Amino acid sequence: MQVPTRLTRREMLGALAAAGVTLGASSTLAGCATAGRSETRLPATIADAGKRLRNGSLTSEALTRTYLGCIRELQPKLNAFITVPEEQALATARALDAELRAGKDRGPLHGIPIVYKDNCDTAGILTTMGSQFFSTRVPAQDATVVRLLKEAGTVTLAKANMNELAAGVAGANKHYGNAHNPWDVARWPGGSSSGSGAAVAAGVCLGGIGSDTGISVRGPAGWCGIVGVRPTYGRVSVAGVYPRAYSFDTIGPLARTVADAATLLNAMVGYDPTDKYSIRSPREDFTAGLDRGVRGVRLGIVENFTYRNVDAEVADAVRGAADTLASVGADVKPVRIPLFENKINFSYPLTILLYEFNQILGDEYRKADKSLFGPVVQANMARGSQIPKATYDRAIAERPAEIAQIREVFGQVDAFLTPTHPMVAPLHTVDAEGSERVRQFTVPVSFTGFPAVSVPCGFGPSGLPIGLHIVGNDMQEALLLRIAATLEAATKFYERKPPLYCA
C-alpha cells in the first residue's frame, strides 16, 4: 500500500481501515513525525524503560501514547496489527503509573507496553486468530500467558496480525492482508507470528508474544532481525491460545535484545494445571548470567545439515557467528545427527500437524461457509481429513526415537547451531508459505520439543538480516540465551535499525 509521508486524519483513518486494523474510540494521532511524538524519547530496551519509569523521567501512559502514535504512523505500511485497544491500553498504563507512585512495583515489566499475536485470548479485546470466521470473537478471560504478563505489569498495546489460524510460515493473510517486513516492505516478515515480529523490529513496542508450532516465533525473528525464543515444549502454558497442533505448540517472546527476551520469558514460564500439556520446571532467572560468556561451552556444527541447501550469504553469516563465538572461548566442533544427514523427512510432523489441526477446527469448519477461510486453511483441512487415525498414531510413535537421537548429541555438545532460515526474507511475489525449505531447520526441533533461540548473526549484501538458530537440550533456555547474548555483545547487530523504524 502506498501512503503519503504525512497523512491527514481522514487519510490516516482510511488507510488503517483499508489495512484491516481496528482502533479504539479514543485514538490519538501522535506519531513518529508529530510534535507529540518528539516529546517522549523512546527507550532502547525494557531495562532502559524501567529505569526511566522509576526515576520519574517517563510514565507508562506517555510511553504507551507514544507507541500508539508509532502504530498509527507505520500501520499502513507494516500492516502488523488487527486490533489496537487504545482506551484500554492507556487506562492500564495510568493505573500502573499510579501503582508506582504509591510504592507498588511489580518488577522489570511494570508499565511496559507489549503486543500479542491475535491467537492469544485477551479478555474484552477482539481476538480473531487472523480469521474472518472469528472476526467478532471477544473472549471473556485472558490466556494464561496474557494473565501472567499482565500480573507482571505489562500493558496490552495491540493484537498483532498473523497467518490465519497460525497456518503458514511467511505472513500471508487473505482477510486482514499480508504483514510486511520493516527491512523491506516488499518482503515477507516470517510467520505465523508475522505482526509480532514486524512490530518489534519496527520499534513500535518493547516486546511481542507469539506462538511457535513449526517455526512461528523463530521465523519472524530470523527474517526481521530480532530475538525469538521457542521454549521447551510444555514450559509455557498454551491455555487460552488457539491451537495449531497440540503436539508442537509453544508460546515464546520476541524482542530486540536477548535481555529483553529473557525478561519476558521470566514472567511466562510456570506450571499451569489448566493446561494438560504443561510441565513442571525449575524456576530460574533467565537474565542472570547473560554476561558470563561462553568459555568452555561446546557448540556443534551439524555435518551435512548446518550448511546444506543454504544460500551463500546465510552460510557466510552463520560461519562468522560460529567463528565469533569460538574467538571468545566456545569450543566449536563438528557433530553428527544421522537423522539430519539426508533430506529432512517432513511426513511425520506434517501428518501430526494436519491431523490435529483437523480435529481442532473440526465441526466448526465443516458447518461453516468455507469462503470465510483462506486457501491455506482450506487446503490444510482437506488434507487433514484424509489422514486415518492409524497413520497419525504411527507418526506419533516415531517421535521417541527421533527425540533420543537428538538428545544423544547433547552428550557431545551443549548446543548446536544452524541458520534459522536457509535464505533471507523473500519477496511477497515468492510463494514461501508452502516451502519445506523455509522450515528445514526449525521443524525437526519442533517435532522433538527441544528449546531454541533465533538471534541476529549478520546481514546479507542486500542489507537483510540473517538469524542464527541455537538449539539445546530440554530446560536449557538459560544457556541458549547466554550463547545468544554473547554473540549479541560481540556483534552489536541489535543496534542496526530497519528503514521502517519508530525512534
C-alpha positions as CSV (number, residue, x, y, z in Angstrom):
1,M,0.0,0.0,0.0
2,Q,1.4,3.4,-1.0
3,V,0.8,6.1,1.6
4,P,2.0,9.8,1.7
5,T,4.7,10.8,4.1
6,R,2.3,12.8,6.3
7,L,-1.4,11.9,6.5
8,T,-4.5,13.9,7.3
9,R,-6.8,12.5,10.0
10,R,-9.2,11.3,7.3
11,E,-6.4,9.8,5.2
12,M,-4.9,8.1,8.2
13,L,-8.1,6.5,9.3
14,G,-9.0,5.4,5.8
15,A,-5.6,3.8,5.4
16,L,-5.9,2.0,8.7
17,A,-9.4,0.8,7.8
18,A,-8.2,-0.5,4.5
19,A,-5.4,-2.4,6.3
20,G,-8.0,-4.1,8.5
21,V,-6.9,-2.6,11.8
22,T,-9.5,-1.8,14.5
23,L,-8.7,1.2,16.6
24,G,-10.1,2.3,20.0
25,A,-12.5,5.2,20.1
26,S,-10.1,7.5,21.9
27,S,-7.3,7.1,19.4
28,T,-4.9,9.9,19.0
29,L,-2.8,10.8,16.0
30,A,0.5,11.4,17.8
31,G,3.0,9.6,15.6
32,C,6.7,9.4,14.9
33,A,6.8,12.6,12.9
34,T,4.4,14.7,15.1
35,A,5.2,17.2,17.7
36,G,3.6,15.0,20.4
37,R,6.0,12.2,19.4
38,S,9.1,14.3,19.8
39,E,8.3,15.0,23.5
40,T,9.0,11.3,24.5
41,R,12.3,9.7,23.6
42,L,11.6,6.0,23.2
43,P,13.7,3.7,25.4
44,A,16.1,1.3,23.7
45,T,15.3,-1.7,25.9
46,I,13.0,-2.8,28.7
47,A,15.7,-2.1,31.2
48,D,16.1,1.4,29.9
49,A,12.3,2.0,30.1
50,G,12.2,0.6,33.6
51,K,14.9,2.9,34.8
52,R,13.2,5.9,33.4
53,L,9.8,4.9,34.8
54,R,11.3,4.6,38.2
55,N,13.3,7.8,38.2
56,G,10.2,9.8,37.1
57,S,11.5,10.9,33.7
58,L,8.9,8.7,31.9
59,T,5.4,7.4,32.6
60,S,3.8,4.3,31.3
61,E,1.0,6.5,29.9
62,A,3.4,8.7,27.9
63,L,5.3,5.7,26.7
64,T,2.0,3.9,25.7
65,R,0.7,7.0,24.0
66,T,3.9,7.4,22.0
67,Y,3.8,3.8,20.8
68,L,0.2,4.2,19.8
69,G,1.3,7.2,17.7
70,C,4.0,5.0,16.1
71,I,1.4,2.4,15.3
72,R,-0.8,5.0,13.6
73,E,2.2,6.1,11.5
74,L,3.6,2.8,10.5
75,Q,0.5,0.5,10.3
76,P,-0.4,1.5,6.7
77,K,3.0,0.3,5.6
78,L,3.6,-2.6,8.0
79,N,0.0,-4.0,8.4
80,A,1.3,-5.5,11.6
81,F,-1.9,-5.2,13.7
82,I,-5.5,-6.4,13.7
83,T,-6.8,-4.6,16.8
84,V,-5.4,-1.7,18.8
85,P,-7.4,-1.2,22.1
86,E,-6.2,2.4,22.7
87,E,-8.5,3.3,25.6
88,Q,-7.8,0.1,27.5
89,A,-4.1,0.4,26.9
90,L,-4.0,4.0,28.2
91,A,-6.2,3.2,31.2
92,T,-3.9,0.3,32.1
93,A,-0.9,2.5,31.8
94,R,-2.4,5.2,34.0
95,A,-3.2,2.6,36.7
96,L,0.3,1.2,36.6
97,D,1.7,4.7,36.9
98,A,-0.5,5.2,40.0
99,E,0.9,2.0,41.5
100,L,4.5,3.1,41.1
101,R,3.7,6.4,42.7
102,A,2.1,4.5,45.6
103,G,5.2,2.4,46.0
104,K,3.9,-0.8,44.4
105,D,6.4,-2.1,41.9
106,R,5.6,-5.3,40.0
107,G,9.1,-5.8,38.7
108,P,11.0,-5.2,35.5
109,L,7.9,-5.4,33.2
110,H,5.9,-2.8,35.2
111,G,4.4,-0.3,32.7
112,I,6.0,-2.0,29.7
113,P,3.8,-2.0,26.5
114,I,3.8,-5.2,24.5
115,V,1.8,-6.8,21.7
116,Y,0.2,-10.2,21.4
117,K,-0.3,-12.5,18.4
118,D,-4.0,-12.5,17.8
119,N,-4.5,-16.1,18.7
120,C,-3.8,-15.2,22.4
121,D,-7.1,-14.7,24.3
122,T,-7.3,-11.2,25.8
123,A,-10.4,-10.5,27.9
124,G,-12.7,-7.9,26.5
125,I,-10.5,-7.4,23.4
126,L,-11.2,-8.8,19.9
127,T,-9.3,-12.0,19.3
128,T,-9.7,-13.2,15.7
129,M,-6.9,-15.8,15.2
130,G,-6.4,-13.9,11.9
131,S,-9.6,-15.4,10.6
132,Q,-12.7,-13.9,9.1
133,F,-14.6,-16.8,10.7
134,F,-13.7,-15.5,14.2
135,S,-13.8,-11.8,13.2
136,T,-16.3,-10.9,16.0
137,R,-14.9,-13.1,18.8
138,V,-14.2,-11.3,22.1
139,P,-13.0,-13.7,24.9
140,A,-14.2,-13.4,28.4
141,Q,-10.9,-14.2,30.0
142,D,-7.2,-14.0,29.3
143,A,-4.9,-16.7,28.1
144,T,-2.7,-17.9,30.9
145,V,0.4,-16.2,29.4
146,V,-1.5,-13.0,29.0
147,R,-2.6,-13.1,32.6
148,L,0.9,-13.8,33.8
149,L,2.3,-10.9,31.8
150,K,-0.4,-8.6,33.0
151,E,0.3,-9.6,36.6
152,A,3.9,-8.7,35.9
153,G,2.9,-5.2,34.9
154,T,2.7,-5.1,31.1
155,V,0.3,-3.0,29.0
156,T,-1.6,-4.8,26.2
157,L,-0.8,-2.4,23.4
158,A,-2.2,-4.2,20.4
159,K,-3.2,-7.6,18.9
160,A,-0.9,-8.5,16.0
161,N,-1.6,-9.8,12.6
162,M,-0.8,-13.4,11.8
163,N,-1.2,-16.1,9.3
164,E,-4.8,-17.3,9.5
165,L,-5.1,-19.8,12.4
166,A,-1.3,-19.9,12.5
167,A,-1.3,-21.9,9.3
168,G,1.7,-20.5,7.4
169,V,5.4,-19.5,7.6
170,A,5.7,-16.2,5.8
171,G,2.9,-13.8,6.9
172,A,0.1,-14.1,4.3
173,N,-3.4,-13.4,5.4
174,K,-6.3,-13.3,2.9
175,H,-8.8,-11.4,5.2
176,Y,-6.6,-8.9,7.1
177,G,-3.9,-8.5,4.5
178,N,-0.3,-9.6,4.4
179,A,2.1,-8.3,7.0
180,H,5.2,-6.6,5.8
181,N,8.9,-6.7,6.8
182,P,10.2,-3.3,8.1
183,W,13.6,-4.0,6.4
184,D,11.8,-4.1,3.1
185,V,8.0,-3.8,2.9
186,A,8.0,-5.8,-0.3
187,R,9.3,-8.8,1.6
188,W,7.7,-11.4,4.0
189,P,8.3,-10.8,7.7
190,G,8.0,-14.5,8.5
191,G,5.1,-16.3,10.1
192,S,2.9,-17.2,11.5
193,S,3.7,-14.6,14.3
194,S,4.2,-12.1,11.5
195,G,2.8,-9.0,13.1
196,S,4.5,-9.5,16.4
197,G,7.9,-9.8,14.7
198,A,7.3,-6.9,12.4
199,A,6.1,-4.7,15.3
200,V,9.1,-5.4,17.5
201,A,11.6,-5.0,14.6
202,A,10.0,-1.6,13.7
203,G,10.3,-0.3,17.2
204,V,6.6,0.2,17.9
205,C,6.7,-1.8,21.1
206,L,9.2,-3.2,23.6
207,G,8.2,-6.9,23.1
208,G,5.9,-9.2,21.4
209,I,4.4,-12.6,22.1
210,G,3.9,-15.3,19.5
211,S,3.2,-19.0,19.2
212,D,5.6,-21.4,17.6
213,T,4.4,-24.7,16.2
214,G,6.9,-25.3,13.4
215,I,8.7,-22.0,13.0
216,S,6.4,-19.3,14.0
217,V,8.4,-17.3,16.6
218,R,11.9,-18.1,15.3
219,G,10.8,-17.4,11.7
220,P,9.8,-13.7,12.2
221,A,12.9,-13.3,14.5
222,G,15.2,-14.5,11.7
223,W,13.7,-12.5,8.9
224,C,13.1,-9.4,10.9
225,G,16.5,-9.3,12.7
226,I,15.3,-9.7,16.3
227,V,15.4,-12.3,19.0
228,G,12.9,-15.1,19.3
229,V,12.6,-17.9,21.8
230,R,10.9,-21.3,21.4
231,P,10.8,-22.7,25.0
232,T,11.0,-26.4,25.9
233,Y,7.6,-27.9,25.0
234,G,5.2,-27.5,27.9
235,R,7.3,-25.0,29.8
236,V,5.0,-22.1,28.9
237,S,1.3,-22.6,29.2
238,V,-0.7,-22.7,26.0
239,A,-4.1,-22.4,27.8
240,G,-6.2,-19.8,26.1
241,V,-4.1,-19.7,22.9
242,Y,-5.9,-21.1,19.9
243,P,-4.0,-24.3,19.0
244,R,-2.4,-25.2,15.7
245,A,-1.2,-28.6,16.7
246,Y,-1.3,-29.8,20.3
247,S,1.8,-31.9,20.0
248,F,4.0,-29.0,18.9
249,D,2.5,-25.7,20.1
250,T,4.6,-23.4,22.3
251,I,4.5,-19.7,23.3
252,G,7.6,-17.6,23.2
253,P,8.8,-14.0,23.3
254,L,10.1,-11.7,20.5
255,A,12.3,-8.8,21.4
256,R,15.1,-6.6,20.1
257,T,17.7,-7.8,22.6
258,V,18.4,-11.1,24.3
259,A,18.0,-9.5,27.7
260,D,14.5,-8.2,26.8
261,A,13.5,-11.7,25.6
262,A,14.8,-13.2,28.8
263,T,12.9,-10.7,30.9
264,L,9.7,-11.5,29.1
265,L,10.3,-15.3,29.4
266,N,10.8,-14.9,33.2
267,A,7.2,-13.9,33.5
268,M,5.8,-16.5,31.1
269,V,7.1,-19.8,32.4
270,G,5.4,-22.0,35.0
271,Y,3.2,-25.0,35.5
272,D,-0.4,-24.4,34.7
273,P,-2.9,-27.0,35.9
274,T,-5.5,-25.8,33.4
275,D,-3.1,-26.9,30.5
276,K,-2.8,-30.6,30.2
277,Y,0.4,-30.2,28.2
278,S,2.0,-28.1,30.9
279,I,5.1,-29.5,32.7
280,R,6.7,-28.6,35.9
281,S,10.1,-27.0,35.6
282,P,12.6,-25.2,37.9
283,R,12.0,-21.5,38.4
284,E,15.0,-19.6,37.2
285,D,16.0,-16.0,36.3
286,F,16.8,-16.2,32.6
287,T,18.5,-12.8,32.8
288,A,21.0,-14.0,35.3
289,G,24.3,-14.9,33.8
290,L,23.8,-13.4,30.4
291,D,27.1,-11.7,30.7
292,R,29.0,-14.9,31.8
293,G,30.3,-15.6,28.3
294,V,30.7,-19.0,26.6
295,R,34.2,-20.0,27.6
296,G,34.2,-23.8,27.6
297,V,30.7,-24.1,26.1
298,R,30.6,-26.8,23.5
299,L,28.8,-25.8,20.3
300,G,28.1,-28.2,17.4
301,I,28.1,-27.6,13.7
302,V,26.0,-30.5,12.3
303,E,27.7,-32.3,9.5
304,N,25.7,-32.4,6.3
305,F,23.0,-30.3,7.8
306,T,24.0,-26.9,9.2
307,Y,25.2,-25.6,5.7
308,R,23.2,-27.9,3.5
309,N,20.9,-26.3,0.9
310,V,21.7,-22.9,2.3
311,D,22.2,-19.6,0.3
312,A,25.8,-18.4,0.4
313,E,25.1,-15.2,2.3
314,V,23.4,-17.2,5.0
315,A,26.2,-19.7,5.3
316,D,28.8,-16.9,5.5
317,A,26.9,-15.2,8.3
318,V,26.5,-18.4,10.3
319,R,30.2,-19.3,9.8
320,G,31.0,-15.8,11.0
321,A,28.9,-16.3,14.1
322,A,30.5,-19.6,14.9
323,D,33.9,-18.0,14.5
324,T,33.0,-15.1,16.7
325,L,31.8,-17.5,19.5
326,A,34.9,-19.5,19.1
327,S,37.0,-16.4,19.4
328,V,35.5,-15.7,22.9
329,G,36.1,-19.1,24.2
330,A,33.4,-21.5,22.9
331,D,34.5,-25.0,21.8
332,V,33.0,-25.2,18.3
333,K,33.2,-28.6,16.7
334,P,31.5,-30.8,14.1
335,V,28.9,-33.3,15.3
336,R,26.7,-35.9,13.6
337,I,23.0,-36.4,13.9
338,P,22.2,-39.3,11.5
339,L,18.5,-38.2,11.4
340,F,19.6,-34.9,9.7
341,E,22.1,-36.3,7.2
342,N,19.7,-36.9,4.4
343,K,16.8,-34.8,3.2
344,I,14.6,-33.9,6.2
345,N,11.5,-36.2,6.3
346,F,8.6,-33.9,6.9
347,S,6.0,-36.7,6.6
348,Y,5.7,-37.5,10.3
349,P,5.5,-33.9,11.7
350,L,3.2,-32.9,8.8
351,T,0.9,-35.9,9.4
352,I,0.6,-34.9,13.1
353,L,0.0,-31.3,12.4
354,L,-2.6,-31.8,9.7
355,Y,-4.5,-34.5,11.7
356,E,-4.5,-32.4,14.9
357,F,-5.5,-29.2,13.1
358,N,-8.4,-31.0,11.5
359,Q,-9.5,-32.3,14.9
360,I,-9.2,-28.8,16.4
361,L,-11.2,-26.9,13.8
362,G,-13.4,-29.9,13.2
363,D,-17.1,-29.4,13.2
364,E,-16.9,-25.6,13.2
365,Y,-15.2,-25.8,9.9
366,R,-17.4,-28.4,8.4
367,K,-20.6,-26.5,9.2
368,A,-19.2,-23.1,8.1
369,D,-19.2,-21.1,4.9
370,K,-15.8,-22.2,3.5
371,S,-15.4,-18.7,1.9
372,L,-14.7,-17.4,5.4
373,F,-11.4,-19.3,5.4
374,G,-8.3,-18.6,3.3
375,P,-6.8,-21.1,0.9
376,V,-4.1,-22.4,3.2
377,V,-6.6,-23.3,5.9
378,Q,-8.9,-24.9,3.4
379,A,-6.0,-27.0,2.0
380,N,-4.9,-28.0,5.5
381,M,-8.4,-29.1,6.4
382,A,-8.8,-31.1,3.2
383,R,-5.5,-32.9,3.6
384,G,-6.1,-33.5,7.3
385,S,-9.5,-35.0,6.8
386,Q,-7.9,-37.7,4.6
387,I,-5.4,-38.9,7.3
388,P,-6.5,-42.1,9.1
389,K,-6.1,-42.3,12.9
390,A,-3.7,-45.3,12.4
391,T,-1.4,-43.2,10.2
392,Y,-1.4,-40.4,12.9
393,D,-0.6,-42.9,15.6
394,R,2.4,-44.3,13.6
395,A,3.7,-40.7,13.2
396,I,3.4,-40.1,17.0
397,A,5.2,-43.4,17.6
398,E,8.2,-42.2,15.6
399,R,8.8,-39.2,18.0
400,P,10.6,-41.0,20.9
401,A,13.3,-42.4,18.6
402,E,13.9,-39.0,17.0
403,I,14.0,-37.3,20.3
404,A,16.5,-39.8,21.6
405,Q,18.8,-39.4,18.6
406,I,18.9,-35.6,19.0
407,R,19.3,-35.9,22.8
408,E,22.3,-38.1,22.2
409,V,24.2,-35.3,20.6
410,F,23.9,-33.3,23.8
411,G,26.3,-35.7,25.4
412,Q,28.9,-34.3,23.0
413,V,27.9,-30.6,22.8
414,D,25.8,-28.2,24.9
415,A,24.0,-26.8,21.9
416,F,24.2,-27.0,18.1
417,L,24.0,-24.2,15.5
418,T,22.1,-23.9,12.2
419,P,20.7,-20.9,10.3
420,T,17.1,-20.0,11.3
421,H,16.3,-19.9,7.5
422,P,18.4,-21.0,4.6
423,M,17.6,-17.7,2.9
424,V,17.0,-14.1,3.7
425,A,13.4,-12.8,3.6
426,P,11.9,-13.4,0.1
427,L,9.8,-11.0,-1.8
428,H,6.0,-11.2,-1.5
429,T,5.9,-12.5,-5.1
430,V,7.6,-15.7,-3.8
431,D,5.2,-18.3,-2.6
432,A,7.0,-19.0,0.7
433,E,4.0,-20.4,2.5
434,G,4.3,-23.9,1.0
435,S,8.1,-24.2,1.1
436,E,9.6,-27.0,3.1
437,R,13.0,-25.4,2.6
438,V,11.9,-22.3,4.6
439,R,11.4,-24.6,7.7
440,Q,14.1,-27.2,7.2
441,F,16.0,-26.2,10.3
442,T,13.1,-25.4,12.6
443,V,10.5,-28.2,12.1
444,P,12.8,-31.0,13.3
445,V,13.3,-29.1,16.6
446,S,9.5,-28.6,16.9
447,F,8.8,-32.3,16.3
448,T,11.2,-33.2,19.1
449,G,10.2,-30.5,21.6
450,F,13.7,-29.0,22.3
451,P,14.2,-25.3,23.1
452,A,15.7,-23.0,20.5
453,V,16.7,-19.3,20.2
454,S,17.0,-17.3,17.0
455,V,19.4,-14.3,17.2
456,P,20.7,-12.0,14.5
457,C,24.1,-13.1,13.2
458,G,24.6,-10.9,10.2
459,F,23.3,-9.1,7.2
460,G,23.4,-10.1,3.6
461,P,24.7,-7.9,0.7
462,S,21.1,-6.7,0.3
463,G,21.1,-5.4,3.9
464,L,18.6,-8.0,5.0
465,P,19.1,-9.7,8.4
466,I,20.1,-13.3,8.9
467,G,19.3,-15.4,12.0
468,L,21.3,-17.9,13.9
469,H,19.3,-20.9,15.3
470,I,20.7,-22.2,18.6
471,V,19.3,-25.5,19.8
472,G,19.7,-27.1,23.2
473,N,18.6,-29.8,25.5
474,D,15.3,-29.7,27.5
475,M,15.2,-26.9,30.1
476,Q,18.4,-25.2,28.7
477,E,16.9,-21.9,27.7
478,A,19.2,-20.0,30.1
479,L,22.3,-21.5,28.3
480,L,20.9,-20.8,24.9
481,L,20.1,-17.2,25.9
482,R,23.6,-16.8,27.3
483,I,25.1,-18.0,24.0
484,A,22.9,-15.6,22.1
485,A,23.8,-12.7,24.4
486,T,27.5,-13.4,23.9
487,L,27.1,-13.2,20.2
488,E,24.9,-10.1,20.5
489,A,27.5,-8.4,22.7
490,A,30.3,-9.1,20.3
491,T,28.5,-8.0,17.1
492,K,26.0,-5.4,18.3
493,F,23.7,-6.2,15.4
494,Y,20.7,-5.1,17.5
495,E,21.9,-1.6,17.1
496,R,21.1,-1.7,13.4
497,K,17.6,-0.4,12.6
498,P,15.4,-1.2,9.6
499,P,14.4,1.6,7.3
500,L,10.8,1.5,8.7
501,Y,11.5,2.2,12.4
502,C,9.9,4.4,15.1
503,A,12.6,6.0,17.1
